[in-house]
Amino acid sequence: MKNEHHCCTPARDGIDHPRESADRPVVPAADGTHPVAQAHVPRHEFMMGDFHGDGFPGDREGPPRPQMVNAFDIDATTVTVEAFDAFVAATGYETEAETFGYSAVFEPFFSGPPGAVVGRAPGTPWWIGVRGADWRHPEGPASHVDSRLDHPVVHVSWNDAQAYCAWAGRRLPTEAEWEAASRGGLDRKRYPWGDELLADGRWRCNIWQGTFPSRNTGDDGWLSTAPVHTYEPNGFGLWQTVGNVWEWSADPWDRNTPAPRQRVMRGGSFLCHDSYCNRYRNSARSANTADSSTANTGFRTVAEEPHAQPCHFVPQTDLAPRTGS
């Protein structure tokens, strides 16, 4: 039986560690350079939601329903380490992982002295809070991204992603836009390439193989993040919308809350496995608090067409209690 807990992205306040000051610097006006290649998604109506009964009730994927999106351009890949480095170099921005002083790392990948471990996530003990873990040091202070400039940037919170968008003159995709883009023009399919996880015996996404969380065989060639141009693009030219890293969306988890703390994430990550978390699907949803950062969460951005309004998806079960943690 699959576990409904949201095991893949612990909230910052779920790690037992004193909170440090996280005053956010002011980011310069939106005149930055965004070096990520673009894919175009045309205006179209598509069927949104879980067509196969794969989802968890608490995730509120909702029954399938028609959804219209306006045309927009979206990053063909997630924002890379190299692109984020350009943003930081231009603005001096410090991420929330840096200002809080720690971020969430998957324990088997931890790289650093024992004293860097400052807490653990209850219920998901494979997640540890690590002092010195941030976008430059994904597994802890002894790791570095020098050889991973073409990998997705991680340890970025929703607030950090918003800061990047403000600099680049872009925005995060809505849920409806993200799912329309991920489907790549294919109707009612589980994955961007169809319904079967393997295609001709080949892996099409970066997820966990083996037994979670104790053994990863790395059959897809990667244990942690993969370069953003690994595998093949979908019908709209987007790479790795499922697997690799979770992607922040613009939308709040609960639209009925005046000041929502949680923001929706899409796509799953390299830590997802069918036995525990099968959220590496077009329709799958999860959420985390806007200040949370982890080793498996990144983002991609959207540049909307002139005068076009973004289309939002409101789950029919938006008032239902959420299952999971």
Contacts in CASP RR format, 6 or more apart in sequence:
PFRMAT RR
TARGET T0000
AUTHOR 0000-0000-0000
METHOD contacts of the structure
MODEL  1
MKNEHHCCTPARDGIDHPRESADRPVVPAADGTHPVAQAHVPRHEFMMGD
FHGDGFPGDREGPPRPQMVNAFDIDATTVTVEAFDAFVAATGYETEAETF
GYSAVFEPFFSGPPGAVVGRAPGTPWWIGVRGADWRHPEGPASHVDSRLD
HPVVHVSWNDAQAYCAWAGRRLPTEAEWEAASRGGLDRKRYPWGDELLAD
GRWRCNIWQGTFPSRNTGDDGWLSTAPVHTYEPNGFGLWQTVGNVWEWSA
DPWDRNTPAPRQRVMRGGSFLCHDSYCNRYRNSARSANTADSSTANTGFR
TVAEEPHAQPCHFVPQTDLAPRTGS
2 56 0 8 1.000
2 274 0 8 1.000
2 275 0 8 1.000
2 276 0 8 1.000
2 277 0 8 1.000
2 278 0 8 1.000
3 276 0 8 1.000
3 277 0 8 1.000
4 56 0 8 1.000
4 57 0 8 1.000
4 58 0 8 1.000
4 59 0 8 1.000
4 323 0 8 1.000
4 324 0 8 1.000
5 123 0 8 1.000
5 124 0 8 1.000
5 324 0 8 1.000
5 325 0 8 1.000
6 277 0 8 1.000
6 286 0 8 1.000
6 287 0 8 1.000
6 288 0 8 1.000
6 324 0 8 1.000
6 325 0 8 1.000
7 124 0 8 1.000
7 271 0 8 1.000
7 276 0 8 1.000
7 277 0 8 1.000
8 246 0 8 1.000
8 268 0 8 1.000
8 269 0 8 1.000
8 271 0 8 1.000
8 272 0 8 1.000
8 277 0 8 1.000
8 279 0 8 1.000
8 286 0 8 1.000
8 294 0 8 1.000
8 296 0 8 1.000
9 104 0 8 1.000
9 246 0 8 1.000
9 265 0 8 1.000
9 269 0 8 1.000
9 286 0 8 1.000
9 288 0 8 1.000
9 292 0 8 1.000
9 294 0 8 1.000
9 296 0 8 1.000
9 297 0 8 1.000
10 104 0 8 1.000
10 121 0 8 1.000
10 124 0 8 1.000
10 127 0 8 1.000
10 288 0 8 1.000
10 292 0 8 1.000
10 294 0 8 1.000
11 288 0 8 1.000
11 289 0 8 1.000
11 292 0 8 1.000
12 19 0 8 1.000
12 96 0 8 1.000
12 100 0 8 1.000
12 104 0 8 1.000
12 157 0 8 1.000
12 289 0 8 1.000
12 291 0 8 1.000
12 292 0 8 1.000
12 293 0 8 1.000
13 19 0 8 1.000
13 289 0 8 1.000
14 121 0 8 1.000
14 122 0 8 1.000
15 102 0 8 1.000
15 104 0 8 1.000
15 118 0 8 1.000
15 119 0 8 1.000
15 120 0 8 1.000
15 121 0 8 1.000
15 127 0 8 1.000
15 128 0 8 1.000
15 129 0 8 1.000
16 119 0 8 1.000
16 120 0 8 1.000
16 122 0 8 1.000
17 102 0 8 1.000
17 118 0 8 1.000
17 119 0 8 1.000
17 129 0 8 1.000
19 100 0 8 1.000
20 99 0 8 1.000
20 100 0 8 1.000
20 101 0 8 1.000
21 99 0 8 1.000
22 96 0 8 1.000
22 99 0 8 1.000
22 100 0 8 1.000
22 291 0 8 1.000
23 99 0 8 1.000
24 96 0 8 1.000
24 99 0 8 1.000
24 159 0 8 1.000
24 163 0 8 1.000
25 91 0 8 1.000
25 92 0 8 1.000
25 93 0 8 1.000
25 94 0 8 1.000
27 91 0 8 1.000
27 93 0 8 1.000
27 163 0 8 1.000
27 166 0 8 1.000
27 167 0 8 1.000
28 90 0 8 1.000
28 91 0 8 1.000
28 167 0 8 1.000
29 166 0 8 1.000
30 166 0 8 1.000
30 167 0 8 1.000
30 168 0 8 1.000
30 169 0 8 1.000
30 170 0 8 1.000
31 169 0 8 1.000
32 87 0 8 1.000
32 90 0 8 1.000
32 167 0 8 1.000
32 168 0 8 1.000
32 169 0 8 1.000
33 86 0 8 1.000
33 90 0 8 1.000
33 168 0 8 1.000
34 83 0 8 1.000
34 168 0 8 1.000
34 169 0 8 1.000
34 170 0 8 1.000
34 301 0 8 1.000
35 82 0 8 1.000
35 83 0 8 1.000
35 86 0 8 1.000
36 75 0 8 1.000
36 76 0 8 1.000
36 77 0 8 1.000
36 79 0 8 1.000
36 80 0 8 1.000
36 83 0 8 1.000
36 300 0 8 1.000
36 301 0 8 1.000
37 75 0 8 1.000
37 76 0 8 1.000
37 77 0 8 1.000
38 73 0 8 1.000
38 74 0 8 1.000
38 75 0 8 1.000
38 76 0 8 1.000
38 303 0 8 1.000
39 73 0 8 1.000
39 74 0 8 1.000
39 75 0 8 1.000
39 76 0 8 1.000
39 181 0 8 1.000
39 233 0 8 1.000
39 236 0 8 1.000
39 237 0 8 1.000
39 238 0 8 1.000
40 71 0 8 1.000
40 72 0 8 1.000
40 73 0 8 1.000
40 236 0 8 1.000
41 69 0 8 1.000
41 71 0 8 1.000
41 72 0 8 1.000
41 73 0 8 1.000
41 74 0 8 1.000
41 177 0 8 1.000
41 180 0 8 1.000
41 181 0 8 1.000
41 184 0 8 1.000
41 236 0 8 1.000
42 71 0 8 1.000
43 68 0 8 1.000
43 69 0 8 1.000
43 70 0 8 1.000
43 71 0 8 1.000
43 308 0 8 1.000
44 68 0 8 1.000
44 69 0 8 1.000
44 180 0 8 1.000
44 185 0 8 1.000
45 66 0 8 1.000
45 67 0 8 1.000
45 68 0 8 1.000
45 69 0 8 1.000
46 66 0 8 1.000
46 67 0 8 1.000
46 69 0 8 1.000
46 179 0 8 1.000
46 180 0 8 1.000
46 183 0 8 1.000
46 185 0 8 1.000
46 187 0 8 1.000
47 64 0 8 1.000
47 65 0 8 1.000
47 66 0 8 1.000
47 67 0 8 1.000
47 187 0 8 1.000
47 188 0 8 1.000
48 64 0 8 1.000
48 65 0 8 1.000
48 66 0 8 1.000
48 67 0 8 1.000
48 176 0 8 1.000
48 179 0 8 1.000
48 180 0 8 1.000
48 283 0 8 1.000
48 313 0 8 1.000
49 61 0 8 1.000
49 62 0 8 1.000
49 63 0 8 1.000
49 64 0 8 1.000
49 65 0 8 1.000
49 179 0 8 1.000
49 282 0 8 1.000
49 283 0 8 1.000
50 61 0 8 1.000
50 62 0 8 1.000
50 63 0 8 1.000
50 64 0 8 1.000
50 281 0 8 1.000
50 283 0 8 1.000
50 284 0 8 1.000
51 64 0 8 1.000
51 188 0 8 1.000
51 189 0 8 1.000
51 190 0 8 1.000
51 283 0 8 1.000
52 190 0 8 1.000
52 195 0 8 1.000
54 190 0 8 1.000
54 278 0 8 1.000
54 281 0 8 1.000
54 283 0 8 1.000
54 284 0 8 1.000
55 61 0 8 1.000
55 278 0 8 1.000
55 281 0 8 1.000
55 283 0 8 1.000
55 284 0 8 1.000
56 323 0 8 1.000
57 317 0 8 1.000
57 320 0 8 1.000
57 323 0 8 1.000
58 317 0 8 1.000
58 320 0 8 1.000
58 321 0 8 1.000
58 322 0 8 1.000
58 323 0 8 1.000
58 324 0 8 1.000
59 279 0 8 1.000
59 284 0 8 1.000
59 285 0 8 1.000
59 286 0 8 1.000
59 322 0 8 1.000
59 323 0 8 1.000
60 285 0 8 1.000
60 315 0 8 1.000
60 317 0 8 1.000
60 318 0 8 1.000
60 320 0 8 1.000
60 322 0 8 1.000
61 283 0 8 1.000
61 284 0 8 1.000
61 285 0 8 1.000
61 315 0 8 1.000
62 315 0 8 1.000
62 316 0 8 1.000
62 317 0 8 1.000
63 316 0 8 1.000
64 188 0 8 1.000
65 316 0 8 1.000
67 176 0 8 1.000
67 179 0 8 1.000
67 180 0 8 1.000
67 311 0 8 1.000
67 313 0 8 1.000
68 311 0 8 1.000
69 176 0 8 1.000
69 177 0 8 1.000
69 180 0 8 1.000
69 311 0 8 1.000
70 304 0 8 1.000
70 305 0 8 1.000
70 308 0 8 1.000
70 309 0 8 1.000
70 310 0 8 1.000
70 311 0 8 1.000
71 305 0 8 1.000
71 308 0 8 1.000
72 173 0 8 1.000
72 177 0 8 1.000
72 302 0 8 1.000
72 303 0 8 1.000
72 304 0 8 1.000
72 305 0 8 1.000
72 308 0 8 1.000
72 310 0 8 1.000
73 302 0 8 1.000
73 303 0 8 1.000
73 304 0 8 1.000
73 305 0 8 1.000
74 173 0 8 1.000
74 177 0 8 1.000
74 181 0 8 1.000
74 238 0 8 1.000
74 300 0 8 1.000
74 301 0 8 1.000
74 302 0 8 1.000
74 303 0 8 1.000
75 300 0 8 1.000
75 301 0 8 1.000
75 302 0 8 1.000
76 233 0 8 1.000
76 237 0 8 1.000
76 238 0 8 1.000
76 239 0 8 1.000
77 152 0 8 1.000
77 228 0 8 1.000
77 229 0 8 1.000
77 238 0 8 1.000
77 239 0 8 1.000
77 240 0 8 1.000
77 300 0 8 1.000
78 152 0 8 1.000
78 153 0 8 1.000
78 228 0 8 1.000
78 240 0 8 1.000
78 244 0 8 1.000
78 245 0 8 1.000
78 247 0 8 1.000
78 298 0 8 1.000
78 299 0 8 1.000
78 300 0 8 1.000
79 152 0 8 1.000
79 153 0 8 1.000
79 161 0 8 1.000
79 164 0 8 1.000
79 298 0 8 1.000
79 299 0 8 1.000
79 300 0 8 1.000
79 301 0 8 1.000
80 149 0 8 1.000
80 150 0 8 1.000
80 151 0 8 1.000
80 152 0 8 1.000
80 153 0 8 1.000
80 228 0 8 1.000
81 135 0 8 1.000
81 145 0 8 1.000
81 148 0 8 1.000
81 149 0 8 1.000
81 150 0 8 1.000
81 151 0 8 1.000
81 152 0 8 1.000
81 153 0 8 1.000
82 149 0 8 1.000
82 150 0 8 1.000
83 153 0 8 1.000
84 135 0 8 1.000
84 153 0 8 1.000
84 156 0 8 1.000
84 164 0 8 1.000
85 149 0 8 1.000
87 93 0 8 1.000
87 164 0 8 1.000
87 167 0 8 1.000
87 168 0 8 1.000
90 167 0 8 1.000
91 167 0 8 1.000
93 160 0 8 1.000
93 163 0 8 1.000
93 167 0 8 1.000
95 134 0 8 1.000
95 135 0 8 1.000
95 155 0 8 1.000
95 156 0 8 1.000
95 157 0 8 1.000
95 160 0 8 1.000
95 293 0 8 1.000
96 157 0 8 1.000
96 159 0 8 1.000
96 160 0 8 1.000
96 291 0 8 1.000
96 293 0 8 1.000
97 103 0 8 1.000
97 132 0 8 1.000
97 133 0 8 1.000
97 134 0 8 1.000
97 135 0 8 1.000
97 155 0 8 1.000
97 156 0 8 1.000
97 157 0 8 1.000
97 293 0 8 1.000
98 134 0 8 1.000
100 291 0 8 1.000
101 131 0 8 1.000
101 132 0 8 1.000
101 134 0 8 1.000
102 118 0 8 1.000
102 129 0 8 1.000
102 130 0 8 1.000
102 131 0 8 1.000
102 132 0 8 1.000
102 133 0 8 1.000
103 129 0 8 1.000
103 130 0 8 1.000
103 132 0 8 1.000
103 133 0 8 1.000
103 134 0 8 1.000
103 155 0 8 1.000
103 293 0 8 1.000
103 294 0 8 1.000
103 295 0 8 1.000
104 121 0 8 1.000
104 127 0 8 1.000
104 128 0 8 1.000
104 129 0 8 1.000
104 130 0 8 1.000
104 133 0 8 1.000
104 292 0 8 1.000
104 293 0 8 1.000
104 294 0 8 1.000
104 295 0 8 1.000
105 127 0 8 1.000
105 128 0 8 1.000
105 129 0 8 1.000
105 130 0 8 1.000
105 133 0 8 1.000
105 138 0 8 1.000
105 139 0 8 1.000
105 140 0 8 1.000
105 294 0 8 1.000
105 295 0 8 1.000
106 126 0 8 1.000
106 127 0 8 1.000
106 213 0 8 1.000
106 271 0 8 1.000
106 295 0 8 1.000
106 296 0 8 1.000
107 125 0 8 1.000
107 126 0 8 1.000
107 127 0 8 1.000
107 128 0 8 1.000
108 126 0 8 1.000
108 213 0 8 1.000
109 139 0 8 1.000
109 223 0 8 1.000
109 224 0 8 1.000
109 295 0 8 1.000
110 116 0 8 1.000
110 117 0 8 1.000
110 128 0 8 1.000
110 130 0 8 1.000
110 139 0 8 1.000
110 140 0 8 1.000
111 139 0 8 1.000
111 140 0 8 1.000
111 141 0 8 1.000
111 142 0 8 1.000
111 143 0 8 1.000
112 130 0 8 1.000
112 139 0 8 1.000
112 140 0 8 1.000
112 141 0 8 1.000
112 142 0 8 1.000
112 143 0 8 1.000
113 141 0 8 1.000
113 142 0 8 1.000
115 131 0 8 1.000
116 130 0 8 1.000
116 131 0 8 1.000
116 132 0 8 1.000
116 133 0 8 1.000
116 140 0 8 1.000
116 141 0 8 1.000
117 128 0 8 1.000
117 129 0 8 1.000
117 130 0 8 1.000
117 131 0 8 1.000
118 129 0 8 1.000
118 130 0 8 1.000
118 131 0 8 1.000
119 128 0 8 1.000
119 129 0 8 1.000
120 127 0 8 1.000
120 128 0 8 1.000
120 129 0 8 1.000
121 127 0 8 1.000
121 128 0 8 1.000
121 129 0 8 1.000
123 325 0 8 1.000
124 325 0 8 1.000
126 213 0 8 1.000
127 294 0 8 1.000
130 140 0 8 1.000
130 141 0 8 1.000
131 141 0 8 1.000
132 140 0 8 1.000
132 141 0 8 1.000
133 139 0 8 1.000
133 140 0 8 1.000
133 141 0 8 1.000
133 155 0 8 1.000
133 295 0 8 1.000
134 155 0 8 1.000
134 293 0 8 1.000
135 145 0 8 1.000
135 153 0 8 1.000
135 154 0 8 1.000
135 155 0 8 1.000
135 156 0 8 1.000
136 144 0 8 1.000
136 145 0 8 1.000
137 143 0 8 1.000
137 144 0 8 1.000
137 145 0 8 1.000
138 145 0 8 1.000
138 148 0 8 1.000
138 154 0 8 1.000
138 155 0 8 1.000
138 224 0 8 1.000
138 225 0 8 1.000
138 295 0 8 1.000
139 224 0 8 1.000
139 295 0 8 1.000
145 151 0 8 1.000
148 225 0 8 1.000
148 227 0 8 1.000
150 227 0 8 1.000
150 228 0 8 1.000
150 229 0 8 1.000
151 225 0 8 1.000
151 226 0 8 1.000
151 227 0 8 1.000
151 228 0 8 1.000
152 225 0 8 1.000
152 228 0 8 1.000
152 244 0 8 1.000
152 245 0 8 1.000
152 298 0 8 1.000
153 298 0 8 1.000
154 225 0 8 1.000
154 245 0 8 1.000
154 293 0 8 1.000
154 294 0 8 1.000
154 295 0 8 1.000
154 296 0 8 1.000
154 297 0 8 1.000
154 298 0 8 1.000
155 293 0 8 1.000
155 294 0 8 1.000
155 295 0 8 1.000
155 297 0 8 1.000
156 164 0 8 1.000
156 248 0 8 1.000
156 293 0 8 1.000
156 297 0 8 1.000
156 298 0 8 1.000
156 299 0 8 1.000
157 290 0 8 1.000
157 291 0 8 1.000
157 292 0 8 1.000
157 293 0 8 1.000
158 172 0 8 1.000
158 248 0 8 1.000
158 263 0 8 1.000
158 288 0 8 1.000
158 289 0 8 1.000
158 290 0 8 1.000
158 291 0 8 1.000
158 292 0 8 1.000
159 290 0 8 1.000
159 291 0 8 1.000
160 293 0 8 1.000
161 172 0 8 1.000
161 248 0 8 1.000
161 298 0 8 1.000
161 299 0 8 1.000
161 301 0 8 1.000
162 172 0 8 1.000
164 299 0 8 1.000
164 301 0 8 1.000
165 171 0 8 1.000
165 172 0 8 1.000
165 301 0 8 1.000
168 301 0 8 1.000
169 303 0 8 1.000
170 301 0 8 1.000
170 302 0 8 1.000
170 303 0 8 1.000
171 250 0 8 1.000
171 301 0 8 1.000
171 302 0 8 1.000
171 303 0 8 1.000
171 304 0 8 1.000
171 310 0 8 1.000
172 248 0 8 1.000
172 249 0 8 1.000
172 250 0 8 1.000
172 299 0 8 1.000
172 301 0 8 1.000
172 302 0 8 1.000
173 181 0 8 1.000
173 249 0 8 1.000
173 250 0 8 1.000
173 300 0 8 1.000
173 301 0 8 1.000
173 302 0 8 1.000
173 310 0 8 1.000
174 249 0 8 1.000
174 250 0 8 1.000
174 251 0 8 1.000
174 310 0 8 1.000
174 311 0 8 1.000
174 312 0 8 1.000
174 313 0 8 1.000
175 249 0 8 1.000
175 250 0 8 1.000
175 251 0 8 1.000
175 264 0 8 1.000
175 266 0 8 1.000
175 285 0 8 1.000
175 312 0 8 1.000
175 313 0 8 1.000
176 311 0 8 1.000
176 312 0 8 1.000
176 313 0 8 1.000
177 302 0 8 1.000
177 310 0 8 1.000
177 311 0 8 1.000
178 241 0 8 1.000
178 247 0 8 1.000
178 249 0 8 1.000
178 266 0 8 1.000
179 266 0 8 1.000
179 282 0 8 1.000
179 283 0 8 1.000
179 313 0 8 1.000
181 236 0 8 1.000
181 238 0 8 1.000
181 241 0 8 1.000
182 192 0 8 1.000
182 234 0 8 1.000
182 238 0 8 1.000
182 241 0 8 1.000
182 242 0 8 1.000
182 266 0 8 1.000
182 267 0 8 1.000
182 282 0 8 1.000
183 189 0 8 1.000
183 192 0 8 1.000
183 234 0 8 1.000
183 282 0 8 1.000
184 192 0 8 1.000
184 234 0 8 1.000
184 235 0 8 1.000
184 236 0 8 1.000
184 237 0 8 1.000
184 238 0 8 1.000
185 234 0 8 1.000
185 235 0 8 1.000
185 236 0 8 1.000
186 192 0 8 1.000
186 193 0 8 1.000
186 194 0 8 1.000
186 234 0 8 1.000
186 235 0 8 1.000
189 195 0 8 1.000
189 282 0 8 1.000
190 197 0 8 1.000
190 281 0 8 1.000
190 282 0 8 1.000
191 197 0 8 1.000
191 204 0 8 1.000
191 205 0 8 1.000
191 242 0 8 1.000
191 280 0 8 1.000
191 281 0 8 1.000
191 282 0 8 1.000
192 204 0 8 1.000
192 234 0 8 1.000
192 235 0 8 1.000
192 238 0 8 1.000
192 241 0 8 1.000
192 242 0 8 1.000
192 282 0 8 1.000
193 199 0 8 1.000
193 204 0 8 1.000
193 232 0 8 1.000
193 234 0 8 1.000
197 204 0 8 1.000
197 205 0 8 1.000
198 204 0 8 1.000
203 219 0 8 1.000
203 220 0 8 1.000
203 221 0 8 1.000
203 231 0 8 1.000
204 231 0 8 1.000
204 232 0 8 1.000
205 220 0 8 1.000
205 231 0 8 1.000
205 240 0 8 1.000
205 242 0 8 1.000
205 243 0 8 1.000
205 244 0 8 1.000
205 280 0 8 1.000
206 220 0 8 1.000
206 222 0 8 1.000
206 225 0 8 1.000
206 226 0 8 1.000
206 230 0 8 1.000
206 231 0 8 1.000
206 240 0 8 1.000
206 243 0 8 1.000
206 244 0 8 1.000
206 270 0 8 1.000
207 220 0 8 1.000
207 243 0 8 1.000
207 268 0 8 1.000
207 269 0 8 1.000
207 270 0 8 1.000
207 271 0 8 1.000
207 272 0 8 1.000
207 273 0 8 1.000
207 280 0 8 1.000
208 216 0 8 1.000
208 270 0 8 1.000
208 271 0 8 1.000
208 272 0 8 1.000
208 273 0 8 1.000
209 216 0 8 1.000
209 217 0 8 1.000
209 218 0 8 1.000
209 219 0 8 1.000
209 220 0 8 1.000
209 273 0 8 1.000
210 216 0 8 1.000
210 217 0 8 1.000
210 218 0 8 1.000
210 219 0 8 1.000
210 273 0 8 1.000
211 275 0 8 1.000
212 271 0 8 1.000
212 273 0 8 1.000
212 275 0 8 1.000
212 276 0 8 1.000
212 277 0 8 1.000
213 271 0 8 1.000
213 276 0 8 1.000
216 223 0 8 1.000
220 226 0 8 1.000
222 230 0 8 1.000
222 270 0 8 1.000
223 270 0 8 1.000
224 270 0 8 1.000
224 295 0 8 1.000
225 244 0 8 1.000
225 245 0 8 1.000
225 270 0 8 1.000
225 296 0 8 1.000
226 240 0 8 1.000
226 244 0 8 1.000
226 270 0 8 1.000
228 239 0 8 1.000
228 240 0 8 1.000
228 244 0 8 1.000
229 239 0 8 1.000
230 239 0 8 1.000
230 240 0 8 1.000
230 244 0 8 1.000
231 239 0 8 1.000
231 240 0 8 1.000
232 239 0 8 1.000
233 239 0 8 1.000
234 241 0 8 1.000
241 247 0 8 1.000
241 266 0 8 1.000
241 267 0 8 1.000
241 282 0 8 1.000
242 267 0 8 1.000
242 268 0 8 1.000
242 280 0 8 1.000
242 281 0 8 1.000
242 282 0 8 1.000
243 267 0 8 1.000
243 268 0 8 1.000
243 269 0 8 1.000
243 270 0 8 1.000
243 272 0 8 1.000
243 280 0 8 1.000
244 268 0 8 1.000
244 269 0 8 1.000
244 270 0 8 1.000
245 268 0 8 1.000
245 269 0 8 1.000
245 270 0 8 1.000
245 296 0 8 1.000
245 297 0 8 1.000
245 298 0 8 1.000
246 265 0 8 1.000
246 266 0 8 1.000
246 267 0 8 1.000
246 268 0 8 1.000
246 269 0 8 1.000
246 286 0 8 1.000
246 294 0 8 1.000
246 296 0 8 1.000
246 297 0 8 1.000
246 298 0 8 1.000
247 265 0 8 1.000
247 266 0 8 1.000
247 267 0 8 1.000
247 297 0 8 1.000
247 298 0 8 1.000
247 299 0 8 1.000
247 300 0 8 1.000
248 263 0 8 1.000
248 264 0 8 1.000
248 265 0 8 1.000
248 297 0 8 1.000
248 298 0 8 1.000
248 299 0 8 1.000
249 263 0 8 1.000
249 264 0 8 1.000
249 265 0 8 1.000
249 266 0 8 1.000
250 263 0 8 1.000
250 310 0 8 1.000
251 263 0 8 1.000
251 264 0 8 1.000
251 312 0 8 1.000
251 313 0 8 1.000
252 260 0 8 1.000
252 262 0 8 1.000
252 263 0 8 1.000
252 264 0 8 1.000
253 260 0 8 1.000
253 262 0 8 1.000
253 263 0 8 1.000
253 264 0 8 1.000
253 287 0 8 1.000
253 322 0 8 1.000
254 260 0 8 1.000
254 262 0 8 1.000
254 318 0 8 1.000
255 314 0 8 1.000
255 318 0 8 1.000
256 318 0 8 1.000
256 319 0 8 1.000
261 289 0 8 1.000
261 290 0 8 1.000
262 287 0 8 1.000
262 288 0 8 1.000
262 289 0 8 1.000
262 290 0 8 1.000
263 287 0 8 1.000
263 288 0 8 1.000
263 289 0 8 1.000
263 290 0 8 1.000
264 285 0 8 1.000
264 286 0 8 1.000
264 287 0 8 1.000
265 285 0 8 1.000
265 286 0 8 1.000
265 287 0 8 1.000
265 288 0 8 1.000
265 297 0 8 1.000
266 284 0 8 1.000
266 285 0 8 1.000
266 286 0 8 1.000
267 279 0 8 1.000
267 280 0 8 1.000
267 281 0 8 1.000
267 284 0 8 1.000
268 277 0 8 1.000
268 279 0 8 1.000
268 280 0 8 1.000
268 284 0 8 1.000
268 286 0 8 1.000
268 296 0 8 1.000
269 280 0 8 1.000
269 296 0 8 1.000
269 297 0 8 1.000
270 296 0 8 1.000
271 277 0 8 1.000
271 296 0 8 1.000
272 278 0 8 1.000
272 279 0 8 1.000
272 280 0 8 1.000
278 284 0 8 1.000
279 285 0 8 1.000
279 286 0 8 1.000
285 315 0 8 1.000
288 294 0 8 1.000
288 297 0 8 1.000
302 310 0 8 1.000
304 310 0 8 1.000
END
